[in-house]
């Protein structure tokens, strides 16, 4: 037989695990938007980090910032 304190412990454990927050992960299509700018240092020297990939030149709509390309803003 299970003692009263063991039942209480199991009930508390079940409630604690059941109420634990579930973290949301960004999808692969948008995860690059939230990466740090320091990830540009992962590309080897002639390459730059832009939109989740290592590229030779910054694509249209991106500004060259050395090791990474930053997306241009349309604001004035």
mmCIF file as gemmi writes it, N, C-alpha and C atoms, coordinates in Angstrom:
data_model
loop_
_atom_site.group_PDB
_atom_site.id
_atom_site.type_symbol
_atom_site.label_atom_id
_atom_site.label_alt_id
_atom_site.label_comp_id
_atom_site.label_asym_id
_atom_site.label_entity_id
_atom_site.label_seq_id
_atom_site.pdbx_PDB_ins_code
_atom_site.Cartn_x
_atom_site.Cartn_y
_atom_site.Cartn_z
_atom_site.occupancy
_atom_site.B_iso_or_equiv
_atom_site.pdbx_formal_charge
_atom_site.auth_seq_id
_atom_site.auth_asym_id
_atom_site.pdbx_PDB_model_num
ATOM 1 N N . UNK Axp A 1 ? 0.832 -1.188 0 1 0 ? 1 A 1
ATOM 2 C CA . UNK Axp A 1 ? 0 0 0 1 0 ? 1 A 1
ATOM 3 C C . UNK Axp A 1 ? 0.874 1.248 0 1 0 ? 1 A 1
ATOM 4 N N . UNK Axp A 2 ? 0.377 2.254 -0.649 1 0 ? 2 A 1
ATOM 5 C CA . UNK Axp A 2 ? 1.092 3.521 -0.709 1 0 ? 2 A 1
ATOM 6 C C . UNK Axp A 2 ? 0.63 4.39 0.452 1 0 ? 2 A 1
ATOM 7 N N . UNK Axp A 3 ? 1.581 4.974 1.137 1 0 ? 3 A 1
ATOM 8 C CA . UNK Axp A 3 ? 1.24 5.814 2.288 1 0 ? 3 A 1
ATOM 9 C C . UNK Axp A 3 ? 0.639 7.146 1.83 1 0 ? 3 A 1
ATOM 10 N N . UNK Axp A 4 ? 0.034 7.832 2.757 1 0 ? 4 A 1
ATOM 11 C CA . UNK Axp A 4 ? -0.615 9.112 2.464 1 0 ? 4 A 1
ATOM 12 C C . UNK Axp A 4 ? 0.407 10.152 2 1 0 ? 4 A 1
ATOM 13 N N . UNK Axp A 5 ? 1.581 10.175 2.614 1 0 ? 5 A 1
ATOM 14 C CA . UNK Axp A 5 ? 2.602 11.156 2.23 1 0 ? 5 A 1
ATOM 15 C C . UNK Axp A 5 ? 3.135 10.861 0.826 1 0 ? 5 A 1
ATOM 16 N N . UNK Axp A 6 ? 3.241 9.59 0.456 1 0 ? 6 A 1
ATOM 17 C CA . UNK Axp A 6 ? 3.699 9.239 -0.889 1 0 ? 6 A 1
ATOM 18 C C . UNK Axp A 6 ? 2.674 9.679 -1.929 1 0 ? 6 A 1
ATOM 19 N N . UNK Axp A 7 ? 1.381 9.5 -1.627 1 0 ? 7 A 1
ATOM 20 C CA . UNK Axp A 7 ? 0.332 9.946 -2.542 1 0 ? 7 A 1
ATOM 21 C C . UNK Axp A 7 ? 0.362 11.461 -2.707 1 0 ? 7 A 1
ATOM 22 N N . UNK Axp A 8 ? 0.555 12.165 -1.613 1 0 ? 8 A 1
ATOM 23 C CA . UNK Axp A 8 ? 0.619 13.627 -1.671 1 0 ? 8 A 1
ATOM 24 C C . UNK Axp A 8 ? 1.821 14.079 -2.499 1 0 ? 8 A 1
ATOM 25 N N . UNK Axp A 9 ? 2.947 13.4 -2.315 1 0 ? 9 A 1
ATOM 26 C CA . UNK Axp A 9 ? 4.149 13.736 -3.079 1 0 ? 9 A 1
ATOM 27 C C . UNK Axp A 9 ? 3.926 13.491 -4.568 1 0 ? 9 A 1
ATOM 28 N N . UNK Axp A 10 ? 3.355 12.357 -4.932 1 0 ? 10 A 1
ATOM 29 C CA . UNK Axp A 10 ? 3.089 12.053 -6.339 1 0 ? 10 A 1
ATOM 30 C C . UNK Axp A 10 ? 2.093 13.036 -6.948 1 0 ? 10 A 1
ATOM 31 N N . UNK Axp A 11 ? 1.089 13.432 -6.187 1 0 ? 11 A 1
ATOM 32 C CA . UNK Axp A 11 ? 0.117 14.408 -6.681 1 0 ? 11 A 1
ATOM 33 C C . UNK Axp A 11 ? 0.785 15.764 -6.917 1 0 ? 11 A 1
ATOM 34 N N . UNK Axp A 12 ? 1.627 16.181 -5.985 1 0 ? 12 A 1
ATOM 35 C CA . UNK Axp A 12 ? 2.332 17.458 -6.137 1 0 ? 12 A 1
ATOM 36 C C . UNK Axp A 12 ? 3.285 17.41 -7.326 1 0 ? 12 A 1
ATOM 37 N N . UNK Axp A 13 ? 3.973 16.295 -7.498 1 0 ? 13 A 1
ATOM 38 C CA . UNK Axp A 13 ? 4.903 16.137 -8.616 1 0 ? 13 A 1
ATOM 39 C C . UNK Axp A 13 ? 4.154 16.167 -9.946 1 0 ? 13 A 1
ATOM 40 N N . UNK Axp A 14 ? 3.032 15.508 -10.018 1 0 ? 14 A 1
ATOM 41 C CA . UNK Axp A 14 ? 2.228 15.484 -11.242 1 0 ? 14 A 1
ATOM 42 C C . UNK Axp A 14 ? 1.726 16.879 -11.592 1 0 ? 14 A 1
ATOM 43 N N . UNK Axp A 15 ? 1.26 17.621 -10.602 1 0 ? 15 A 1
ATOM 44 C CA . UNK Axp A 15 ? 0.786 18.98 -10.859 1 0 ? 15 A 1
ATOM 45 C C . UNK Axp A 15 ? 1.92 19.895 -11.283 1 0 ? 15 A 1
ATOM 46 N N . UNK Axp A 16 ? 3.084 19.735 -10.675 1 0 ? 16 A 1
ATOM 47 C CA . UNK Axp A 16 ? 4.228 20.578 -11.011 1 0 ? 16 A 1
ATOM 48 C C . UNK Axp A 16 ? 4.675 20.332 -12.441 1 0 ? 16 A 1
ATOM 49 N N . UNK Axp A 17 ? 4.794 19.086 -12.824 1 0 ? 17 A 1
ATOM 50 C CA . UNK Axp A 17 ? 5.231 18.755 -14.181 1 0 ? 17 A 1
ATOM 51 C C . UNK Axp A 17 ? 4.159 19.146 -15.188 1 0 ? 17 A 1
ATOM 52 N N . UNK Axp A 18 ? 2.91 18.963 -14.846 1 0 ? 18 A 1
ATOM 53 C CA . UNK Axp A 18 ? 1.818 19.297 -15.757 1 0 ? 18 A 1
ATOM 54 C C . UNK Axp A 18 ? 1.664 20.783 -15.997 1 0 ? 18 A 1
ATOM 55 N N . UNK Axp A 19 ? 2.053 21.598 -15.048 1 0 ? 19 A 1
ATOM 56 C CA . UNK Axp A 19 ? 1.91 23.044 -15.18 1 0 ? 19 A 1
ATOM 57 C C . UNK Axp A 19 ? 3.184 23.733 -15.658 1 0 ? 19 A 1
ATOM 58 N N . UNK Axp A 20 ? 4.217 22.963 -15.956 1 0 ? 20 A 1
ATOM 59 C CA . UNK Axp A 20 ? 5.479 23.547 -16.426 1 0 ? 20 A 1
ATOM 60 C C . UNK Axp A 20 ? 5.24 24.238 -17.767 1 0 ? 20 A 1
ATOM 61 N N . UNK Axp A 21 ? 5.804 25.425 -17.952 1 0 ? 21 A 1
ATOM 62 C CA . UNK Axp A 21 ? 5.587 26.141 -19.214 1 0 ? 21 A 1
ATOM 63 C C . UNK Axp A 21 ? 6.281 25.431 -20.379 1 0 ? 21 A 1
ATOM 64 N N . UNK Axp A 22 ? 5.626 25.476 -21.505 1 0 ? 22 A 1
ATOM 65 C CA . UNK Axp A 22 ? 6.184 24.882 -22.718 1 0 ? 22 A 1
ATOM 66 C C . UNK Axp A 22 ? 6.791 26.017 -23.53 1 0 ? 22 A 1
ATOM 67 N N . UNK Axp A 23 ? 8.055 25.885 -23.909 1 0 ? 23 A 1
ATOM 68 C CA . UNK Axp A 23 ? 8.718 26.94 -24.667 1 0 ? 23 A 1
ATOM 69 C C . UNK Axp A 23 ? 8.342 26.84 -26.135 1 0 ? 23 A 1
ATOM 70 N N . UNK Axp A 24 ? 8.186 27.99 -26.762 1 0 ? 24 A 1
ATOM 71 C CA . UNK Axp A 24 ? 7.86 28.039 -28.185 1 0 ? 24 A 1
ATOM 72 C C . UNK Axp A 24 ? 9.148 28.225 -28.977 1 0 ? 24 A 1
ATOM 73 N N . UNK Axp A 25 ? 9.277 27.472 -30.038 1 0 ? 25 A 1
ATOM 74 C CA . UNK Axp A 25 ? 10.452 27.573 -30.891 1 0 ? 25 A 1
ATOM 75 C C . UNK Axp A 25 ? 10.062 28.233 -32.2 1 0 ? 25 A 1
ATOM 76 N N . UNK Axp A 26 ? 10.946 29.073 -32.713 1 0 ? 26 A 1
ATOM 77 C CA . UNK Axp A 26 ? 10.7 29.691 -34.008 1 0 ? 26 A 1
ATOM 78 C C . UNK Axp A 26 ? 10.885 28.644 -35.097 1 0 ? 26 A 1
ATOM 79 N N . UNK Axp A 27 ? 10.099 28.756 -36.124 1 0 ? 27 A 1
ATOM 80 C CA . UNK Axp A 27 ? 10.218 27.834 -37.246 1 0 ? 27 A 1
ATOM 81 C C . UNK Axp A 27 ? 11.509 28.084 -38 1 0 ? 27 A 1
ATOM 82 N N . UNK Axp A 28 ? 11.921 27.142 -38.829 1 0 ? 28 A 1
ATOM 83 C CA . UNK Axp A 28 ? 13.177 27.309 -39.559 1 0 ? 28 A 1
ATOM 84 C C . UNK Axp A 28 ? 13.153 28.493 -40.513 1 0 ? 28 A 1
ATOM 85 N N . UNK Axp A 29 ? 11.968 28.897 -40.972 1 0 ? 29 A 1
ATOM 86 C CA . UNK Axp A 29 ? 11.887 30.013 -41.902 1 0 ? 29 A 1
ATOM 87 C C . UNK Axp A 29 ? 12.121 31.347 -41.215 1 0 ? 29 A 1
ATOM 88 N N . UNK Axp A 30 ? 11.904 31.437 -39.919 1 0 ? 30 A 1
ATOM 89 C CA . UNK Axp A 30 ? 12.046 32.72 -39.245 1 0 ? 30 A 1
ATOM 90 C C . UNK Axp A 30 ? 13.1 32.716 -38.151 1 0 ? 30 A 1
ATOM 91 N N . UNK Axp A 31 ? 13.77 31.618 -37.94 1 0 ? 31 A 1
ATOM 92 C CA . UNK Axp A 31 ? 14.722 31.563 -36.845 1 0 ? 31 A 1
ATOM 93 C C . UNK Axp A 31 ? 15.919 32.484 -37.074 1 0 ? 31 A 1
ATOM 94 N N . UNK Axp A 32 ? 16.293 32.736 -38.34 1 0 ? 32 A 1
ATOM 95 C CA . UNK Axp A 32 ? 17.443 33.591 -38.609 1 0 ? 32 A 1
ATOM 96 C C . UNK Axp A 32 ? 17.187 35.025 -38.176 1 0 ? 32 A 1
ATOM 97 N N . UNK Axp A 33 ? 15.929 35.449 -38.088 1 0 ? 33 A 1
ATOM 98 C CA . UNK Axp A 33 ? 15.623 36.822 -37.715 1 0 ? 33 A 1
ATOM 99 C C . UNK Axp A 33 ? 16.016 37.126 -36.283 1 0 ? 33 A 1
ATOM 100 N N . UNK Axp A 34 ? 16.064 36.102 -35.444 1 0 ? 34 A 1
ATOM 101 C CA . UNK Axp A 34 ? 16.315 36.305 -34.027 1 0 ? 34 A 1
ATOM 102 C C . UNK Axp A 34 ? 17.731 35.924 -33.619 1 0 ? 34 A 1
ATOM 103 N N . UNK Axp A 35 ? 18.576 35.588 -34.586 1 0 ? 35 A 1
ATOM 104 C CA . UNK Axp A 35 ? 19.952 35.232 -34.251 1 0 ? 35 A 1
ATOM 105 C C . UNK Axp A 35 ? 20.738 36.49 -33.918 1 0 ? 35 A 1
ATOM 106 N N . UNK Axp A 36 ? 21.767 36.318 -33.149 1 0 ? 36 A 1
ATOM 107 C CA . UNK Axp A 36 ? 22.618 37.447 -32.798 1 0 ? 36 A 1
ATOM 108 C C . UNK Axp A 36 ? 23.462 37.861 -33.994 1 0 ? 36 A 1
ATOM 109 N N . UNK Axp A 37 ? 23.872 39.104 -33.999 1 0 ? 37 A 1
ATOM 110 C CA . UNK Axp A 37 ? 24.72 39.588 -35.083 1 0 ? 37 A 1
ATOM 111 C C . UNK Axp A 37 ? 26.103 38.959 -35.04 1 0 ? 37 A 1
ATOM 112 N N . UNK Axp A 38 ? 26.478 38.424 -33.907 1 0 ? 38 A 1
ATOM 113 C CA . UNK Axp A 38 ? 27.801 37.81 -33.798 1 0 ? 38 A 1
ATOM 114 C C . UNK Axp A 38 ? 27.887 36.509 -34.572 1 0 ? 38 A 1
ATOM 115 N N . UNK Axp A 39 ? 26.753 35.987 -35.043 1 0 ? 39 A 1
ATOM 116 C CA . UNK Axp A 39 ? 26.804 34.75 -35.819 1 0 ? 39 A 1
ATOM 117 C C . UNK Axp A 39 ? 27.494 34.971 -37.155 1 0 ? 39 A 1
ATOM 118 N N . UNK Axp A 40 ? 27.67 36.222 -37.572 1 0 ? 40 A 1
ATOM 119 C CA . UNK Axp A 40 ? 28.394 36.503 -38.802 1 0 ? 40 A 1
ATOM 120 C C . UNK Axp A 40 ? 29.842 36.082 -38.722 1 0 ? 40 A 1
ATOM 121 N N . UNK Axp A 41 ? 30.351 35.935 -37.531 1 0 ? 41 A 1
ATOM 122 C CA . UNK Axp A 41 ? 31.74 35.514 -37.366 1 0 ? 41 A 1
ATOM 123 C C . UNK Axp A 41 ? 31.92 34.024 -37.615 1 0 ? 41 A 1
ATOM 124 N N . UNK Axp A 42 ? 30.826 33.302 -37.796 1 0 ? 42 A 1
ATOM 125 C CA . UNK Axp A 42 ? 30.93 31.881 -38.085 1 0 ? 42 A 1
ATOM 126 C C . UNK Axp A 42 ? 31.292 31.636 -39.543 1 0 ? 42 A 1
ATOM 127 N N . UNK Axp A 43 ? 31.059 32.603 -40.417 1 0 ? 43 A 1
ATOM 128 C CA . UNK Axp A 43 ? 31.396 32.448 -41.827 1 0 ? 43 A 1
ATOM 129 C C . UNK Axp A 43 ? 32.888 32.713 -42.01 1 0 ? 43 A 1
ATOM 130 N N . UNK Axp A 44 ? 33.505 31.941 -42.865 1 0 ? 44 A 1
ATOM 131 C CA . UNK Axp A 44 ? 34.943 32.136 -43.112 1 0 ? 44 A 1
ATOM 132 C C . UNK Axp A 44 ? 35.18 33.468 -43.816 1 0 ? 44 A 1
ATOM 133 N N . UNK Axp A 45 ? 36.377 34.052 -43.697 1 0 ? 45 A 1
ATOM 134 C CA . UNK Axp A 45 ? 36.662 35.435 -44.075 1 0 ? 45 A 1
ATOM 135 C C . UNK Axp A 45 ? 36.113 36 -45.385 1 0 ? 45 A 1
ATOM 136 N N . UNK Axp A 46 ? 36.214 35.38 -46.531 1 0 ? 46 A 1
ATOM 137 C CA . UNK Axp A 46 ? 35.635 36.119 -47.67 1 0 ? 46 A 1
ATOM 138 C C . UNK Axp A 46 ? 34.105 36.119 -47.657 1 0 ? 46 A 1
ATOM 139 N N . UNK Axp A 47 ? 33.491 35.284 -46.828 1 0 ? 47 A 1
ATOM 140 C CA . UNK Axp A 47 ? 32.036 35.185 -46.797 1 0 ? 47 A 1
ATOM 141 C C . UNK Axp A 47 ? 31.449 36.046 -45.687 1 0 ? 47 A 1
ATOM 142 N N . UNK Axp A 48 ? 30.194 36.43 -45.873 1 0 ? 48 A 1
ATOM 143 C CA . UNK Axp A 48 ? 29.469 37.238 -44.887 1 0 ? 48 A 1
ATOM 144 C C . UNK Axp A 48 ? 28.175 36.522 -44.539 1 0 ? 48 A 1
ATOM 145 N N . UNK Axp A 49 ? 27.64 36.804 -43.358 1 0 ? 49 A 1
ATOM 146 C CA . UNK Axp A 49 ? 26.399 36.183 -42.91 1 0 ? 49 A 1
ATOM 147 C C . UNK Axp A 49 ? 25.23 37.062 -43.323 1 0 ? 49 A 1
ATOM 148 N N . UNK Axp A 50 ? 24.285 36.504 -44.093 1 0 ? 50 A 1
ATOM 149 C CA . UNK Axp A 50 ? 23.102 37.254 -44.521 1 0 ? 50 A 1
ATOM 150 C C . UNK Axp A 50 ? 21.905 36.32 -44.583 1 0 ? 50 A 1
ATOM 151 N N . UNK Axp A 51 ? 20.855 36.65 -43.851 1 0 ? 51 A 1
ATOM 152 C CA . UNK Axp A 51 ? 19.586 35.916 -43.897 1 0 ? 51 A 1
ATOM 153 C C . UNK Axp A 51 ? 19.77 34.426 -43.673 1 0 ? 51 A 1
ATOM 154 N N . UNK Axp A 52 ? 20.62 34.059 -42.751 1 0 ? 52 A 1
ATOM 155 C CA . UNK Axp A 52 ? 20.778 32.66 -42.385 1 0 ? 52 A 1
ATOM 156 C C . UNK Axp A 52 ? 21.756 31.875 -43.22 1 0 ? 52 A 1
ATOM 157 N N . UNK Axp A 53 ? 22.537 32.535 -44.072 1 0 ? 53 A 1
ATOM 158 C CA . UNK Axp A 53 ? 23.486 31.815 -44.924 1 0 ? 53 A 1
ATOM 159 C C . UNK Axp A 53 ? 24.77 32.62 -45.068 1 0 ? 53 A 1
ATOM 160 N N . UNK Axp A 54 ? 25.84 31.951 -45.451 1 0 ? 54 A 1
ATOM 161 C CA . UNK Axp A 54 ? 27.108 32.615 -45.75 1 0 ? 54 A 1
ATOM 162 C C . UNK Axp A 54 ? 27.134 32.944 -47.239 1 0 ? 54 A 1
ATOM 163 N N . UNK Axp A 55 ? 27.328 34.21 -47.566 1 0 ? 55 A 1
ATOM 164 C CA . UNK Axp A 55 ? 27.303 34.664 -48.965 1 0 ? 55 A 1
ATOM 165 C C . UNK Axp A 55 ? 28.545 35.491 -49.255 1 0 ? 55 A 1
ATOM 166 N N . UNK Axp A 56 ? 28.893 35.597 -50.552 1 0 ? 56 A 1
ATOM 167 C CA . UNK Axp A 56 ? 30.054 36.414 -50.937 1 0 ? 56 A 1
ATOM 168 C C . UNK Axp A 56 ? 29.719 37.904 -50.908 1 0 ? 56 A 1
ATOM 169 N N . UNK Axp A 57 ? 28.553 38.262 -51.45 1 0 ? 57 A 1
ATOM 170 C CA . UNK Axp A 57 ? 28.12 39.66 -51.464 1 0 ? 57 A 1
ATOM 171 C C . UNK Axp A 57 ? 26.753 39.765 -50.81 1 0 ? 57 A 1
ATOM 172 N N . UNK Axp A 58 ? 26.47 40.909 -50.238 1 0 ? 58 A 1
ATOM 173 C CA . UNK Axp A 58 ? 25.163 41.122 -49.618 1 0 ? 58 A 1
ATOM 174 C C . UNK Axp A 58 ? 24.091 41.185 -50.702 1 0 ? 58 A 1
ATOM 175 N N . UNK Axp A 59 ? 22.977 40.497 -50.503 1 0 ? 59 A 1
ATOM 176 C CA . UNK Axp A 59 ? 21.902 40.552 -51.498 1 0 ? 59 A 1
ATOM 177 C C . UNK Axp A 59 ? 21.212 41.913 -51.503 1 0 ? 59 A 1
ATOM 178 N N . UNK Axp A 60 ? 20.36 42.126 -52.503 1 0 ? 60 A 1
ATOM 179 C CA . UNK Axp A 60 ? 19.618 43.382 -52.605 1 0 ? 60 A 1
ATOM 180 C C . UNK Axp A 60 ? 18.784 43.578 -51.344 1 0 ? 60 A 1
ATOM 181 N N . UNK Axp A 61 ? 18.787 44.794 -50.836 1 0 ? 61 A 1
ATOM 182 C CA . UNK Axp A 61 ? 18.026 45.096 -49.631 1 0 ? 61 A 1
ATOM 183 C C . UNK Axp A 61 ? 18.808 44.898 -48.348 1 0 ? 61 A 1
ATOM 184 N N . UNK Axp A 62 ? 20.087 44.55 -48.457 1 0 ? 62 A 1
ATOM 185 C CA . UNK Axp A 62 ? 20.944 44.36 -47.292 1 0 ? 62 A 1
ATOM 186 C C . UNK Axp A 62 ? 22.139 45.298 -47.38 1 0 ? 62 A 1
ATOM 187 N N . UNK Axp A 63 ? 22.598 45.771 -46.224 1 0 ? 63 A 1
ATOM 188 C CA . UNK Axp A 63 ? 23.76 46.655 -46.143 1 0 ? 63 A 1
ATOM 189 C C . UNK Axp A 63 ? 24.945 45.863 -45.616 1 0 ? 63 A 1
ATOM 190 N N . UNK Axp A 64 ? 26.115 46.113 -46.172 1 0 ? 64 A 1
ATOM 191 C CA . UNK Axp A 64 ? 27.334 45.414 -45.772 1 0 ? 64 A 1
ATOM 192 C C . UNK Axp A 64 ? 27.863 46.011 -44.469 1 0 ? 64 A 1
ATOM 193 N N . UNK Axp A 65 ? 27.972 45.188 -43.433 1 0 ? 65 A 1
ATOM 194 C CA . UNK Axp A 65 ? 28.511 45.621 -42.141 1 0 ? 65 A 1
ATOM 195 C C . UNK Axp A 65 ? 29.745 44.815 -41.772 1 0 ? 65 A 1
ATOM 196 N N . UNK Axp A 66 ? 30.563 44.497 -42.741 1 0 ? 66 A 1
ATOM 197 C CA . UNK Axp A 66 ? 31.771 43.723 -42.457 1 0 ? 66 A 1
ATOM 198 C C . UNK Axp A 66 ? 31.507 42.237 -42.535 1 0 ? 66 A 1
ATOM 199 N N . UNK Axp A 67 ? 31.398 41.575 -41.39 1 0 ? 67 A 1
ATOM 200 C CA . UNK Axp A 67 ? 31.21 40.129 -41.355 1 0 ? 67 A 1
ATOM 201 C C . UNK Axp A 67 ? 29.776 39.683 -41.539 1 0 ? 67 A 1
ATOM 202 N N . UNK Axp A 68 ? 28.828 40.618 -41.552 1 0 ? 68 A 1
ATOM 203 C CA . UNK Axp A 68 ? 27.43 40.247 -41.749 1 0 ? 68 A 1
ATOM 204 C C . UNK Axp A 68 ? 26.726 41.323 -42.564 1 0 ? 68 A 1
ATOM 205 N N . UNK Axp A 69 ? 25.597 40.97 -43.138 1 0 ? 69 A 1
ATOM 206 C CA . UNK Axp A 69 ? 24.781 41.893 -43.916 1 0 ? 69 A 1
ATOM 207 C C . UNK Axp A 69 ? 23.521 42.196 -43.118 1 0 ? 69 A 1
ATOM 208 N N . UNK Axp A 70 ? 23.203 43.458 -42.995 1 0 ? 70 A 1
ATOM 209 C CA . UNK Axp A 70 ? 22.023 43.857 -42.231 1 0 ? 70 A 1
ATOM 210 C C . UNK Axp A 70 ? 20.931 44.308 -43.184 1 0 ? 70 A 1
ATOM 211 N N . UNK Axp A 71 ? 19.706 43.877 -42.929 1 0 ? 71 A 1
ATOM 212 C CA . UNK Axp A 71 ? 18.589 44.236 -43.792 1 0 ? 71 A 1
ATOM 213 C C . UNK Axp A 71 ? 18.294 45.722 -43.656 1 0 ? 71 A 1
ATOM 214 N N . UNK Axp A 72 ? 18.123 46.386 -44.799 1 0 ? 72 A 1
ATOM 215 C CA . UNK Axp A 72 ? 17.837 47.814 -44.799 1 0 ? 72 A 1
ATOM 216 C C . UNK Axp A 72 ? 16.404 48.065 -44.361 1 0 ? 72 A 1
ATOM 217 N N . UNK Axp A 73 ? 16.214 49.137 -43.64 1 0 ? 73 A 1
ATOM 218 C CA . UNK Axp A 73 ? 14.883 49.531 -43.198 1 0 ? 73 A 1
ATOM 219 C C . UNK Axp A 73 ? 14.279 50.466 -44.237 1 0 ? 73 A 1
ATOM 220 N N . UNK Axp A 74 ? 12.977 50.411 -44.418 1 0 ? 74 A 1
ATOM 221 C CA . UNK Axp A 74 ? 12.297 51.284 -45.373 1 0 ? 74 A 1
ATOM 222 C C . UNK Axp A 74 ? 11.847 52.587 -44.715 1 0 ? 74 A 1
ATOM 223 N N . UNK Axp A 75 ? 12.208 52.787 -43.461 1 0 ? 75 A 1
ATOM 224 C CA . UNK Axp A 75 ? 11.842 54.022 -42.763 1 0 ? 75 A 1
ATOM 225 C C . UNK Axp A 75 ? 12.719 55.17 -43.229 1 0 ? 75 A 1
ATOM 226 N N . UNK Axp A 76 ? 12.219 56.373 -43.047 1 0 ? 76 A 1
ATOM 227 C CA . UNK Axp A 76 ? 13.001 57.558 -43.416 1 0 ? 76 A 1
ATOM 228 C C . UNK Axp A 76 ? 13.847 58.021 -42.276 1 0 ? 76 A 1
